[in-house]
Amino acid sequence: MADRIKTRRDSTLKNKFRFVVLNDETFEEKFSLTLTRMNVWVFISTIAVVLVMLTASAIIYTPLKYFIPGFGDYNYRSQIVALTFRTDSLEQQLEQRALYLDDIAKVVSGSPDTSGHTPPARKLSQDTSRTIGAPSEDEMQLRKDVDEEESYALNYKDKKSGAGAQLGQFHFFSPVEGYVTEEYDPQAEHYGIDVAAKADAPVKATLDGTVISSGWSAEYGYVIAIQHKDNIVSIYKHNSKIFKNVGNFVHAGDVIAAVGSTGELSSGPHLHFEIWHGGTSLNPRDYVIFN
C-alpha cells in the first residue's frame, strides 16, 4: 500500500503540464512551455534561496545593517577611530609622566638612576690636596660645549631678525602623512597647502599651543586653529572630526582632528594646512617637511 502511495506521489510530481500563449483572435500559438510540479518547485526554491542570499549580503556588506534596530549606530566607526587616537595620546602622556615621577622619586630618595650616564672609571690620585668633588676632564669638556652652544644661540638671535629668524627657532611637527596636491598660492587666495591623506587619518598639532577656534564652517567644514608662541597661528581645515575644544592646551604631535572632506570647497579627503605669523600667511613648505 505504501509503495502505491509513493509511486502515485512520484508520478504526480513528474506529470507534465503545458503552458501555452495564444493569439486571442487567430488562436495562433505564440509561446509554449512544458513544466512539471517538480520543475516549478525547484525553480521557486532556487529563486527564494537566491533572494535570501542577496538580502543577507546587502545587510552584511553595506551600511543597510545600521538601519536594523539594535545593531548599532553608523557613527560608531568614526567614534571608535577618534577614541583610538585619544587613547594613544593618553598612553604616551601617561608613560612620560610615569617616567618623570619615577625620576623625581629617585632624586628625592637620594638614589637617582645613573645607569645610562655612567662616567668612565678613573683612578683616585694619591695626592690628598685634590678634593673628591673636583670636576673631571669629561665634565670640563661638557661645560665647554654647553657654553659654546649658548653663545651660538645668543649670536643667532643678535644677527637675525624678522619672521624667518623667529620661526627658524621652532621645530614644526608634520600635521599629517600624505602628499601635497595644491601648493601655497596667496595670489589665488590659497593661503596654505592641501595634503591628500586617508580618510580619518590623524591630524596632529604642529607646535605646542592653545586651541583658539574649533567649530564648523560651511566652506571649510570642521576647522580648528591653534595659537602658538611668538604670535604664530596654525589652522587645519576640512576635518571629519575635531577632538579638541577652545581653551585646550596641546603639545606638538598631539592628535587634534581626523582627516575628512567636509565643507563646500572640499573635493576629497585632505587637510588644508595654514601657518600665520603676525597676521601674515606663510608658506608651510618653508617650515614643515611633506612628501
Backbone bond lengths (Angstrom), bond angles and torsions (degrees), N, CA, C in turn:
res aa  C-N    CA-C-N  psi(-1)  N-CA   C-N-CA  omega(-1)  CA-C   N-CA-C  phi
1 M - - - 1.463 - - 1.519 110.39 -
2 A 1.376 115.83 -43.62 1.463 120.52 -179.78 1.517 110.36 -64.61
3 D 1.342 117.41 -37.40 1.459 120.16 178.97 1.515 110.81 -64.55
4 R 1.345 116.39 -36.84 1.470 119.21 178.90 1.527 110.89 -65.52
5 I 1.342 116.42 -41.83 1.480 119.69 -179.69 1.519 110.21 -65.42
6 K 1.343 116.71 -42.62 1.461 120.51 179.85 1.517 110.51 -64.00
7 T 1.345 116.73 -42.25 1.475 120.27 178.52 1.511 111.29 -63.62
8 R 1.347 116.27 -38.78 1.468 120.19 179.87 1.528 110.35 -66.28
9 R 1.350 117.42 -40.13 1.469 119.61 179.01 1.523 110.58 -65.47
10 D 1.339 116.46 -42.37 1.454 119.12 179.84 1.517 111.32 -62.76
11 S 1.329 115.38 -40.85 1.472 118.02 179.83 1.518 111.04 -68.07
12 T 1.339 115.56 -34.13 1.475 118.74 178.13 1.520 110.81 -65.81
13 L 1.342 118.53 -41.70 1.465 121.74 179.26 1.515 111.49 -67.37
14 K 1.354 116.66 -27.78 1.462 119.87 -176.43 1.525 112.83 -97.59
15 N 1.329 117.89 0.15 1.471 120.35 176.89 1.520 109.25 -62.12
16 K 1.314 115.83 136.52 1.456 121.59 -177.16 1.526 110.50 -94.11
17 F 1.360 113.74 140.06 1.464 121.21 176.26 1.509 107.33 -128.11
18 R 1.323 113.73 144.39 1.466 119.28 -176.13 1.523 108.60 -111.42
19 F 1.303 114.92 124.17 1.465 121.82 176.77 1.521 107.60 -101.93
20 V 1.366 116.34 118.07 1.466 121.65 -173.47 1.516 109.19 -124.75
21 V 1.333 115.64 137.36 1.467 122.69 173.94 1.517 107.10 -110.21
22 L 1.375 116.90 120.14 1.472 122.74 -177.24 1.507 110.76 -116.29
23 N 1.325 114.71 151.68 1.461 120.71 170.73 1.522 107.89 -72.10
24 D 1.331 117.22 127.17 1.459 120.56 -173.64 1.523 112.45 -66.07
25 E 1.321 117.48 -25.73 1.459 119.82 -176.75 1.531 111.58 -93.31
26 T 1.329 115.45 -45.44 1.473 118.51 -175.16 1.524 112.67 -99.59
27 F 1.316 117.25 -6.74 1.467 122.90 -176.26 1.532 112.32 56.24
28 E 1.329 114.88 26.82 1.463 119.74 176.92 1.536 109.04 -78.16
29 E 1.305 115.84 135.16 1.463 120.24 -178.39 1.534 109.21 -77.09
30 K 1.327 115.34 120.82 1.460 121.33 -179.48 1.537 112.35 -98.34
31 F 1.322 115.73 -34.61 1.462 118.83 -176.40 1.521 108.83 -156.78
32 S 1.325 116.40 141.35 1.458 120.36 177.61 1.524 109.34 -143.07
33 L 1.319 114.16 148.58 1.457 119.98 -178.33 1.521 108.59 -146.96
34 T 1.331 115.01 129.20 1.463 120.54 179.55 1.526 108.84 -97.42
35 L 1.325 115.77 126.41 1.452 121.55 -176.72 1.518 110.97 -131.62
36 T 1.332 113.11 158.38 1.470 120.08 170.23 1.520 107.83 -126.82
37 R 1.332 115.10 163.60 1.459 117.67 178.94 1.542 110.61 -61.07
38 M 1.308 116.08 -35.27 1.454 120.29 179.15 1.524 111.55 -63.50
39 N 1.355 117.38 -44.02 1.468 121.09 178.92 1.525 111.40 -62.52
40 V 1.343 115.70 -43.80 1.472 119.77 -179.82 1.512 110.45 -63.52
41 W 1.339 116.54 -42.23 1.466 120.31 -179.88 1.538 110.88 -64.21
42 V 1.324 118.24 -42.56 1.460 121.59 178.75 1.529 110.85 -65.32
43 F 1.339 116.49 -41.42 1.464 120.42 -179.45 1.529 111.22 -63.40
44 I 1.338 115.84 -47.88 1.471 119.65 -179.56 1.534 110.54 -64.03
45 S 1.327 117.35 -40.42 1.471 120.79 179.42 1.522 110.98 -63.65
46 T 1.344 116.14 -41.42 1.471 119.80 179.21 1.522 111.59 -63.60
47 I 1.352 115.87 -44.67 1.461 120.04 178.38 1.531 110.49 -60.54
48 A 1.319 117.25 -42.28 1.464 120.95 -179.14 1.523 110.98 -63.87
49 V 1.351 116.95 -43.50 1.470 120.35 179.56 1.525 110.85 -63.96
50 V 1.347 115.92 -42.68 1.473 119.38 179.64 1.519 110.85 -62.68
51 L 1.340 117.24 -43.35 1.459 120.34 179.19 1.526 111.59 -63.14
52 V 1.321 116.05 -41.19 1.469 119.47 178.24 1.529 110.68 -62.97
53 M 1.334 117.83 -42.73 1.462 120.83 -179.67 1.525 111.51 -66.63
54 L 1.348 116.78 -41.80 1.467 119.44 178.21 1.516 111.31 -63.98
55 T 1.332 116.86 -40.88 1.467 120.02 179.00 1.519 111.15 -64.97
56 A 1.330 116.81 -43.02 1.466 119.97 179.16 1.527 111.39 -64.35
57 S 1.355 116.81 -40.91 1.464 120.09 178.66 1.519 111.42 -64.09
58 A 1.347 116.40 -41.26 1.464 119.60 179.43 1.522 111.05 -63.46
59 I 1.317 116.37 -36.53 1.470 119.81 -179.26 1.520 110.93 -73.38
60 I 1.341 117.35 -38.71 1.462 120.64 -174.69 1.521 112.11 -77.32
61 Y 1.339 117.54 -42.78 1.454 120.91 -171.12 1.518 114.43 -102.44
62 T 1.294 119.70 6.58 1.464 122.52 177.67 1.518 109.43 -128.52
63 P 1.342 116.74 164.77 1.467 119.78 179.32 1.524 114.40 -65.69
64 L 1.343 118.04 -0.15 1.462 119.08 178.80 1.526 112.08 -60.60
65 K 1.349 115.82 -25.64 1.471 118.21 -178.32 1.514 112.14 -64.10
66 Y 1.353 115.93 -23.77 1.468 117.88 -178.52 1.527 112.05 -73.67
67 F 1.345 117.25 -12.60 1.458 120.03 178.13 1.527 112.09 -88.25
68 I 1.330 117.20 -4.15 1.460 120.39 177.50 1.522 108.60 -79.17
69 P 1.313 119.10 124.78 1.476 120.71 -179.27 1.522 111.70 -58.07
70 G 1.330 115.12 130.45 1.455 120.76 177.94 1.511 114.62 89.32
71 F 1.353 118.93 -7.71 1.459 120.29 -178.46 1.526 111.74 -76.95
72 G 1.321 117.21 -41.17 1.460 120.66 -179.41 1.511 110.93 145.76
73 D 1.313 114.86 169.87 1.454 121.98 -178.70 1.524 109.86 -93.93
74 Y 1.333 116.76 145.90 1.457 121.25 179.73 1.524 111.72 -65.07
75 N 1.323 116.89 -24.72 1.465 120.77 -178.04 1.522 112.58 -83.59
76 Y 1.333 117.49 -1.30 1.461 119.37 -177.86 1.529 111.51 -61.25
77 R 1.325 116.90 -38.76 1.467 119.35 -176.74 1.524 110.88 -62.35
78 S 1.333 117.77 -48.69 1.457 119.95 179.22 1.523 111.31 -64.35
79 Q 1.337 116.29 -35.17 1.462 118.95 177.58 1.525 110.71 -66.69
80 I 1.334 116.91 -39.23 1.463 120.29 178.65 1.525 110.60 -64.61
81 V 1.344 116.59 -41.23 1.464 119.94 177.99 1.522 110.83 -62.16
82 A 1.346 116.00 -43.60 1.460 119.92 179.15 1.519 111.19 -62.99
83 L 1.318 116.80 -42.32 1.464 120.40 179.09 1.527 111.27 -66.26
84 T 1.337 116.47 -34.56 1.463 119.89 177.91 1.526 110.94 -63.27
85 F 1.348 115.75 -45.69 1.466 119.53 178.35 1.527 110.74 -62.15
86 R 1.326 115.87 -43.71 1.462 119.65 -178.76 1.526 110.82 -65.56
87 T 1.336 117.06 -39.24 1.459 120.23 178.47 1.524 111.19 -64.33
88 D 1.341 116.00 -39.73 1.459 119.61 178.90 1.523 110.70 -61.86
89 S 1.337 117.20 -44.00 1.464 120.74 178.84 1.521 110.97 -63.99
90 L 1.338 116.26 -42.00 1.464 119.53 -179.97 1.525 111.60 -65.13
91 E 1.333 116.84 -38.60 1.461 119.74 178.33 1.529 110.97 -62.70
92 Q 1.331 117.00 -42.05 1.463 119.90 178.52 1.523 110.99 -64.07
93 Q 1.331 116.78 -42.95 1.455 119.43 179.74 1.528 111.17 -65.35
94 L 1.342 116.97 -39.50 1.462 119.58 178.87 1.524 111.77 -65.47
95 E 1.329 117.03 -39.59 1.461 119.78 177.99 1.524 111.30 -64.05
96 Q 1.352 115.97 -43.87 1.459 119.14 178.84 1.526 111.15 -63.95
97 R 1.329 116.31 -41.64 1.463 119.19 -179.56 1.528 111.16 -67.77
98 A 1.347 116.93 -37.15 1.460 119.73 178.43 1.527 111.07 -63.47
99 L 1.348 116.22 -42.51 1.460 119.50 177.45 1.528 111.18 -64.49
100 Y 1.330 115.62 -40.24 1.470 120.10 179.91 1.523 110.90 -63.60
101 L 1.336 117.35 -46.14 1.464 121.10 179.76 1.525 111.08 -66.06
102 D 1.331 116.88 -36.30 1.452 120.39 178.69 1.527 110.59 -64.44
103 D 1.338 116.63 -41.55 1.466 119.84 177.60 1.528 111.10 -64.57
104 I 1.340 116.19 -41.44 1.468 119.40 179.34 1.526 110.43 -63.06
105 A 1.342 116.71 -42.31 1.462 120.04 -179.66 1.525 110.90 -62.70
106 K 1.326 117.22 -38.66 1.461 120.22 179.34 1.521 111.53 -68.96
107 V 1.337 116.43 -38.69 1.463 119.27 178.79 1.523 110.70 -66.36
108 V 1.343 116.19 -42.22 1.465 120.34 -179.59 1.522 111.09 -65.02
109 S 1.330 116.22 -38.61 1.457 119.86 -179.20 1.523 112.80 -77.55
110 G 1.338 116.87 -7.17 1.458 120.45 178.25 1.498 114.61 84.47
111 S 1.335 117.07 15.01 1.464 120.02 179.31 1.512 110.70 -131.67
112 P 1.335 116.86 66.87 1.469 119.03 179.60 1.513 111.57 -67.50
113 D 1.323 115.92 149.86 1.458 122.17 -179.15 1.515 108.96 -82.52
114 T 1.297 116.97 112.69 1.470 121.98 179.67 1.510 111.77 -114.54
115 S 1.336 116.25 19.40 1.467 119.43 -177.35 1.512 112.21 -64.07
116 G 1.338 116.34 -32.25 1.457 119.19 -179.69 1.504 113.55 -83.86
117 H 1.331 118.00 -6.47 1.465 121.24 -177.72 1.519 109.92 -133.31
118 T 1.307 117.58 45.11 1.460 121.23 -178.04 1.520 109.90 -73.88
119 P 1.312 119.17 119.66 1.469 120.84 179.90 1.507 110.45 -72.98
120 P 1.314 118.07 156.22 1.465 120.81 178.64 1.516 111.00 -63.52
121 A 1.317 114.37 141.26 1.471 118.67 -178.90 1.516 110.30 -68.31
122 R 1.315 116.45 141.60 1.441 121.05 178.19 1.533 109.51 -138.32
123 K 1.251 115.23 151.42 1.452 120.42 -178.53 1.522 110.04 -81.56
124 L 1.335 115.69 139.09 1.449 120.91 176.53 1.514 109.60 -74.41
125 S 1.312 114.23 136.12 1.461 118.87 179.36 1.521 110.25 -76.37
126 Q 1.294 115.44 148.09 1.456 120.79 177.90 1.519 111.30 -78.00
127 D 1.351 114.81 -8.34 1.457 118.56 -179.64 1.520 109.35 -75.81
128 T 1.334 116.90 114.42 1.469 121.00 -177.13 1.509 112.05 -73.56
129 S 1.346 117.80 -11.51 1.466 119.81 179.77 1.524 111.50 -73.51
130 R 1.381 117.90 -19.41 1.475 121.65 179.83 1.521 108.43 -85.71
131 T 1.300 117.02 123.29 1.453 121.23 -178.64 1.510 110.51 -79.04
132 I 1.331 116.50 155.17 1.461 121.56 -179.68 1.520 111.28 -64.95
133 G 1.324 117.79 -33.00 1.468 121.48 -176.06 1.500 114.62 -81.86
134 A 1.302 120.08 3.60 1.457 122.08 179.85 1.520 110.44 -64.96
135 P 1.352 118.93 135.78 1.465 120.95 -177.57 1.520 111.43 -67.62
136 S 1.322 114.82 146.96 1.454 120.37 178.72 1.522 110.07 -83.14
137 E 1.322 115.89 174.99 1.467 120.71 178.79 1.521 110.93 -65.37
138 D 1.344 116.74 -39.00 1.464 120.05 178.78 1.524 110.68 -63.69
139 E 1.302 116.42 -41.29 1.466 119.78 -179.92 1.523 110.88 -66.35
140 M 1.326 117.42 -39.58 1.462 120.49 177.54 1.521 110.92 -63.17
141 Q 1.350 117.08 -38.87 1.459 120.62 178.89 1.526 110.48 -66.61
142 L 1.345 116.57 -39.27 1.464 120.48 178.14 1.522 110.90 -62.96
143 R 1.331 116.68 -43.34 1.466 119.57 178.13 1.525 111.36 -61.17
144 K 1.322 115.48 -39.29 1.461 119.68 179.48 1.520 111.10 -64.39
145 D 1.345 116.76 -42.62 1.469 120.74 179.20 1.525 111.33 -63.42
146 V 1.333 116.45 -41.79 1.465 119.69 179.13 1.512 111.19 -64.35
147 D 1.334 117.33 -42.14 1.471 120.53 178.51 1.522 111.23 -61.53
148 E 1.340 116.27 -39.98 1.470 119.09 179.06 1.524 111.27 -65.43
149 E 1.348 116.76 -40.58 1.468 119.93 179.04 1.517 111.11 -63.56
150 E 1.352 116.65 -41.07 1.458 119.37 -179.85 1.518 111.40 -66.34
151 S 1.334 116.60 -40.98 1.460 118.64 179.19 1.512 111.15 -66.48
152 Y 1.344 116.50 -34.98 1.471 119.48 177.09 1.520 110.60 -64.90
153 A 1.339 116.83 -41.21 1.457 120.34 179.26 1.516 111.30 -62.13
154 L 1.362 117.33 -39.30 1.463 120.23 179.02 1.520 110.56 -67.43
155 N 1.341 116.79 -42.24 1.461 119.62 178.42 1.519 110.87 -63.51
156 Y 1.347 116.43 -35.64 1.467 120.36 179.65 1.522 110.54 -62.30
157 K 1.319 116.44 -43.18 1.459 120.20 -179.31 1.507 111.45 -68.53
158 D 1.345 116.03 -34.15 1.460 118.74 -176.79 1.518 111.63 -74.16
159 K 1.349 116.30 -38.23 1.458 119.92 -173.32 1.514 113.20 -80.71
160 K 1.341 118.02 -28.28 1.461 120.79 -175.32 1.507 109.88 -111.09
161 S 1.293 114.92 150.40 1.456 120.48 177.70 1.510 108.76 -148.27
162 G 1.343 116.48 167.62 1.451 120.55 178.87 1.497 112.55 94.33
163 A 1.376 115.39 -179.01 1.460 120.81 -176.06 1.512 111.81 -63.66
164 G 1.340 117.75 -39.16 1.452 120.04 -178.19 1.515 111.89 -61.80
165 A 1.358 116.58 -41.09 1.454 119.40 -179.99 1.520 111.39 -66.86
166 Q 1.339 117.35 -41.51 1.457 120.34 -178.95 1.527 111.15 -67.97
167 L 1.317 117.11 -46.10 1.458 120.00 -178.31 1.526 111.72 -71.01
168 G 1.329 116.59 -24.52 1.452 119.38 179.07 1.512 113.54 -66.31
169 Q 1.328 116.71 -16.99 1.460 120.51 179.52 1.520 112.43 -83.81
170 F 1.338 118.20 -9.39 1.453 122.15 -177.66 1.527 110.19 -100.13
171 H 1.320 114.44 148.55 1.469 120.92 172.78 1.529 107.68 -104.93
172 F 1.334 116.25 106.30 1.456 121.69 -177.37 1.527 110.00 -82.13
173 F 1.325 115.33 129.25 1.469 121.90 178.10 1.527 108.74 -85.37
174 S 1.341 116.66 137.27 1.464 119.70 178.64 1.533 109.98 -65.69
175 P 1.345 118.37 123.75 1.467 119.92 -173.94 1.525 114.48 -71.59
176 V 1.337 118.26 -24.88 1.466 120.04 -177.91 1.522 108.68 -159.37
177 E 1.324 115.80 154.21 1.457 121.17 176.20 1.524 108.89 -93.45
178 G 1.314 116.35 122.17 1.457 120.18 -179.25 1.519 110.49 175.40
179 Y 1.328 115.09 -164.85 1.454 121.67 -177.02 1.525 110.01 -121.55
180 V 1.322 115.91 137.87 1.466 121.57 -179.31 1.523 108.93 -71.88
181 T 1.327 115.90 123.56 1.466 121.07 179.86 1.520 112.69 -106.81
182 E 1.318 117.95 -20.38 1.467 121.06 177.18 1.523 108.37 -145.39
183 E 1.340 115.01 128.93 1.452 120.82 -174.54 1.530 112.21 -84.61
184 Y 1.301 114.64 170.78 1.462 123.67 176.06 1.526 109.45 -67.40
185 D 1.312 117.46 124.93 1.470 121.48 -177.16 1.526 109.19 -148.04
186 P 1.335 117.35 84.29 1.477 119.32 -178.87 1.528 113.05 -63.95
187 Q 1.348 117.59 -23.28 1.470 119.89 179.22 1.534 110.11 -63.52
188 A 1.356 116.09 -33.67 1.465 121.31 178.91 1.526 111.49 -97.12
189 E 1.338 116.24 17.54 1.462 122.49 -179.46 1.529 111.89 59.32
190 H 1.324 115.20 31.90 1.465 120.82 174.09 1.532 106.41 -108.18
191 Y 1.344 115.18 93.89 1.461 120.95 -168.61 1.531 113.18 -90.61
192 G 1.291 117.68 19.83 1.460 121.35 177.60 1.513 109.89 -154.32
193 I 1.328 116.13 -161.75 1.457 120.98 176.64 1.526 108.68 -125.13
194 D 1.331 115.37 152.43 1.462 122.04 176.94 1.524 108.51 -103.33
195 V 1.337 115.52 126.84 1.465 121.46 -179.54 1.529 108.19 -117.03
196 A 1.325 116.90 111.96 1.468 121.07 178.42 1.523 109.51 -72.95
197 A 1.322 115.71 133.02 1.471 121.13 -178.71 1.513 109.18 -148.94
198 K 1.322 116.44 171.09 1.456 121.30 178.15 1.514 110.72 -68.74
199 A 1.322 116.10 145.86 1.463 120.49 177.36 1.524 110.06 -59.77
200 D 1.317 115.81 137.37 1.475 124.07 179.38 1.525 112.84 68.94
201 A 1.352 117.58 13.67 1.469 119.26 174.02 1.536 108.68 -68.02
202 P 1.342 118.41 150.27 1.466 119.87 -176.52 1.519 112.40 -70.42
203 V 1.329 115.61 136.04 1.458 123.31 172.93 1.525 106.93 -104.58
204 K 1.344 116.89 126.36 1.464 120.94 -172.47 1.522 110.90 -116.32
205 A 1.335 115.05 151.05 1.454 121.06 178.49 1.523 109.42 -68.24
206 T 1.323 116.58 136.97 1.459 120.39 -177.08 1.521 112.47 -81.90
207 L 1.358 117.81 -24.45 1.461 123.17 177.95 1.521 109.14 -146.79
208 D 1.324 116.14 166.66 1.459 119.91 171.36 1.521 109.12 -65.46
209 G 1.318 116.32 142.72 1.455 118.79 178.67 1.515 112.49 176.55
210 T 1.331 114.96 -172.86 1.461 122.87 -178.30 1.520 109.59 -119.18
211 V 1.319 116.53 135.16 1.461 121.95 179.71 1.524 108.94 -69.79
212 I 1.333 117.16 122.91 1.457 121.46 -179.88 1.528 112.21 -109.64
213 S 1.325 116.72 -12.42 1.465 120.08 178.94 1.523 108.59 -152.58
214 S 1.327 115.92 134.80 1.465 120.81 -179.81 1.520 107.66 -156.51
215 G 1.335 116.12 106.30 1.458 118.03 -177.55 1.509 112.54 -177.71
216 W 1.346 115.16 -161.58 1.461 123.19 -173.39 1.517 110.36 -110.58
217 S 1.335 115.43 141.24 1.452 122.61 174.25 1.517 108.31 -132.36
218 A 1.331 117.10 138.85 1.465 120.32 -177.63 1.524 111.32 -61.80
219 E 1.331 117.88 -36.84 1.463 121.22 -177.30 1.521 112.29 -83.35
220 Y 1.341 117.23 -38.46 1.468 120.96 -172.02 1.518 113.81 -112.13
221 G 1.330 119.10 5.21 1.450 121.41 178.25 1.512 111.78 67.42
222 Y 1.324 116.50 -139.76 1.466 121.40 179.14 1.530 108.86 -78.70
223 V 1.332 115.60 121.55 1.461 122.53 -175.42 1.522 108.64 -124.36
224 I 1.338 116.34 140.30 1.461 121.61 174.96 1.523 107.83 -134.65
225 A 1.335 116.42 137.29 1.464 122.44 179.87 1.520 108.88 -126.86
226 I 1.344 116.29 141.91 1.458 122.39 -176.67 1.529 109.15 -125.37
227 Q 1.339 116.12 132.40 1.462 122.52 175.17 1.520 109.04 -92.48
228 H 1.355 116.14 125.90 1.458 121.94 179.51 1.527 110.05 -112.28
229 K 1.315 115.72 -176.85 1.457 120.46 178.97 1.523 110.96 -66.88
230 D 1.335 114.83 161.79 1.467 122.48 176.06 1.524 112.54 56.20
231 N 1.342 115.86 35.35 1.473 121.31 174.65 1.530 112.39 60.93
232 I 1.335 116.09 37.98 1.468 121.81 176.25 1.520 108.45 -100.46
233 V 1.331 116.75 135.20 1.462 122.42 179.16 1.528 108.37 -128.63
234 S 1.325 116.48 131.51 1.466 121.10 174.19 1.527 108.73 -114.14
235 I 1.348 116.67 140.80 1.461 122.81 -175.76 1.526 108.97 -126.77
236 Y 1.339 116.13 137.04 1.463 123.43 -177.41 1.535 107.95 -127.23
237 K 1.358 118.09 119.68 1.458 121.98 -172.47 1.525 111.80 -120.78
238 H 1.357 114.83 163.76 1.476 125.00 176.29 1.531 112.88 67.63
239 N 1.342 117.88 28.85 1.462 120.85 179.94 1.528 110.50 -76.06
240 S 1.334 115.61 156.29 1.462 120.14 175.28 1.524 110.97 -88.86
241 K 1.324 117.04 -28.04 1.462 122.74 178.86 1.514 108.34 -145.15
242 I 1.348 116.04 152.22 1.457 122.39 173.66 1.516 107.80 -123.03
243 F 1.343 116.10 130.32 1.460 120.93 -174.89 1.527 113.47 -105.27
244 K 1.319 117.71 -3.68 1.459 120.85 -179.36 1.524 110.27 -122.31
245 N 1.331 115.35 150.25 1.458 122.03 178.68 1.520 110.26 -109.90
246 V 1.324 115.44 165.57 1.471 120.90 178.76 1.531 108.78 -60.39
247 G 1.332 115.43 131.94 1.456 120.85 -179.76 1.515 113.90 99.24
248 N 1.347 117.73 -15.23 1.470 120.04 178.70 1.532 110.37 -71.68
249 F 1.317 116.04 138.09 1.469 120.74 174.31 1.527 108.53 -93.19
250 V 1.318 116.87 134.01 1.461 121.63 -178.55 1.524 109.15 -125.86
251 H 1.316 114.61 152.33 1.463 121.43 175.24 1.525 109.30 -100.67
252 A 1.310 115.61 158.80 1.464 120.05 176.52 1.521 109.60 -60.49
253 G 1.327 116.24 127.60 1.455 121.02 -178.95 1.512 114.18 96.81
254 D 1.359 117.79 -9.63 1.464 119.83 176.97 1.526 110.31 -69.97
255 V 1.324 117.03 141.44 1.464 121.80 178.08 1.524 108.62 -74.84
256 I 1.318 116.72 122.27 1.462 121.29 -177.69 1.526 112.55 -114.67
257 A 1.330 117.45 -18.48 1.472 120.33 -177.57 1.524 108.78 -162.23
258 A 1.345 115.35 -179.87 1.463 121.91 177.16 1.529 108.68 -127.05
259 V 1.313 116.29 141.80 1.468 121.91 -177.97 1.522 109.87 -62.52
260 G 1.335 115.81 136.94 1.452 120.09 179.01 1.518 111.24 -147.83
261 S 1.312 114.94 -163.81 1.465 121.55 178.71 1.520 108.90 -139.97
262 T 1.321 116.47 46.36 1.460 121.37 -177.52 1.526 110.59 -89.45
263 G 1.309 115.41 154.51 1.456 120.99 179.46 1.517 112.54 98.12
264 E 1.325 115.40 155.17 1.461 121.14 -176.92 1.528 112.56 -68.44
265 L 1.335 118.74 -26.78 1.458 121.75 -175.77 1.522 113.34 -90.91
266 S 1.321 117.79 8.68 1.461 120.96 -179.44 1.525 110.08 -101.97
267 S 1.346 114.61 140.17 1.471 120.02 179.40 1.517 112.48 -122.04
268 G 1.323 117.64 12.51 1.460 121.34 179.66 1.512 109.71 167.12
269 P 1.337 117.22 166.97 1.463 120.49 -178.46 1.530 111.77 -60.76
270 H 1.316 117.16 116.96 1.458 121.53 177.83 1.516 109.12 -165.31
271 L 1.329 115.57 168.94 1.466 122.38 176.07 1.518 109.03 -116.70
272 H 1.319 115.80 127.09 1.466 120.89 171.13 1.520 106.98 -95.79
273 F 1.334 116.78 115.53 1.468 122.70 -171.96 1.529 109.64 -117.24
274 E 1.335 115.93 129.33 1.456 122.09 -179.88 1.532 110.33 -127.37
275 I 1.346 115.44 148.40 1.463 122.69 172.03 1.519 108.15 -126.29
276 W 1.336 116.17 127.62 1.463 122.45 179.35 1.523 108.61 -122.12
277 H 1.336 115.44 142.51 1.461 120.85 177.62 1.523 109.08 -136.92
278 G 1.333 114.82 115.69 1.460 118.84 -179.58 1.512 113.31 61.76
279 G 1.332 117.93 32.29 1.460 121.42 179.94 1.514 113.94 83.44
280 T 1.330 118.58 6.01 1.466 122.62 -179.48 1.524 109.20 -116.13
281 S 1.328 116.32 132.00 1.470 119.64 179.07 1.516 109.94 -75.92
282 L 1.332 115.94 145.10 1.458 122.66 179.18 1.521 109.48 -123.94
283 N 1.317 115.07 157.90 1.465 120.51 178.00 1.532 108.83 -79.39
284 P 1.333 118.64 113.40 1.479 119.81 -179.59 1.517 113.60 -58.90
285 R 1.337 117.28 -23.12 1.465 120.82 179.55 1.535 111.69 -60.54
286 D 1.352 116.82 -27.77 1.453 120.72 -177.17 1.522 112.56 -75.09
287 Y 1.342 117.59 -13.72 1.460 119.55 -173.69 1.531 113.16 -128.27
288 V 1.331 117.98 -18.18 1.456 121.64 -177.14 1.528 108.13 -124.84
289 I 1.333 116.17 139.52 1.465 121.65 178.91 1.521 108.70 -91.68
290 F 1.333 116.57 121.25 1.460 123.04 176.98 1.521 108.97 -118.20
291 N 1.347 115.45 162.87 1.472 120.10 177.41 1.523 110.53 -70.34
